[in-house]
Amino acid sequence: MIKAKFYFVSEAGIDPKTTIVKVKRIQLLDQEESFLFPANKQTSDKHEQLFENPIVKNVVKSLKVRNKFRNVVLTLSKELEKIYLDTEGNVVFHDEYLEEAT
C-alpha cells in the first residue's frame, strides 16, 4: 500500500462569505519531492473520491477558519492510486503530470 501526504487549506470561496477547503499539494511518503495541483484543480469537485475519504471529511470539518491548513497522511486505495499515480508510480492527477514544488 502506498501512503501519501496531502496538504489542505481553507480559503475564501467565489462568494466572499463562503470558506472552502482546497487540496494544494501531494507528496508520497517515500519521496522528498512534493507536487502542486493546478489552481483550477484544487477544489472538492475535482477530487470527489479523495473528499469522500473519512479522514479528509474530518479535515474539512476542522478547517472552519480561513487561511488554516492541515497535512494528512492517507493510504491510497486502488481507486485513489489510479487517480494520483501513473503505472510506474509517478505522481499525476488524472494522467496529468504535476509541477514539482520548490
N, C-alpha and C positions, 0 to 999 in steps of 0.2 A: 504494500500500500504506500502511496506517495503522499507526503504531507506538504502543505503549502501554507504560507503566511499571507493573509490578506489585510490590507490597510484600508479601513473605513473612516470616512469623515462626514460630519454633519455640516451642512451649508444651507444658505438661503435657496429656496426654490425659485421658479419663474415668478410666482406670486411672492412678493417680499415678506408676506406674513407667514409663509409656509417654510418649514425646515425639512430638508430631505437628507437622506443618507446615501452617499456615493461610495463606490469601491474604486480606489485610486491606483492601487498597486498590488502586484502579486510577486511572491518570492518562494521558490522551492527551498525547503529547509536544508537540503544538502548543497545548495549553491550560495555563493556570496552575492551574486547579482540579483537585483530586483527589476521588475518590468512595469512600465506605466500603461494603464489603459488610456486610449484616446479620450479627449474631453467629451466627445459625443457618445461615448460608450461606457459611461461610469454609473448610470442610474439603474435602479432595480428592474425596470422594464427590459433592460438589455441583458440582465443577469438573473433571469427568473429562477432557474434551478438553484443557483447559489443562495438567493434570498429566501428560498423555501427551507433551507437547512435550519434546524432548531437553534444551533449556536448563533448563526447570523441573525435569526429573528430576535434573539436576546440582545445582540449587539445593537440592532436598530432600536429596540426598546430603551436601551441605556443611553443612547445618543439623543437626548431631548434638547440639549442646549447647542446652539450653533458654534462652529469652529472647535469642536472637540473631536478626538479621534480614538480609534481602537485598532490594535493589531491582534488578530486572532489566527491561531493555527487550526487548520482543518485537514482531516484525512480525506483525500479526494475519492469519491465514489467513481465507479466506472463511467457513469454519466458525466460527472464533472471532469474526469480525465479527458474525455472526448472533446469537451469544450475548451479546456485550458492547456492541453498538451497535444503536440503532433505525434506521429507514430514513433518518433525517435526520442520522445521525452523533452523536446524543446518547448518553451513556454509560448503559447499562442492564445488568441481569443477567436474562436470560430475560424480557424485556419489563417488568421491574420497575425503575422509576427509583430510583437510589441517592441516598443522602444525601451532600451535599457536605461534605467535611472542612473544619474551620475552623482 
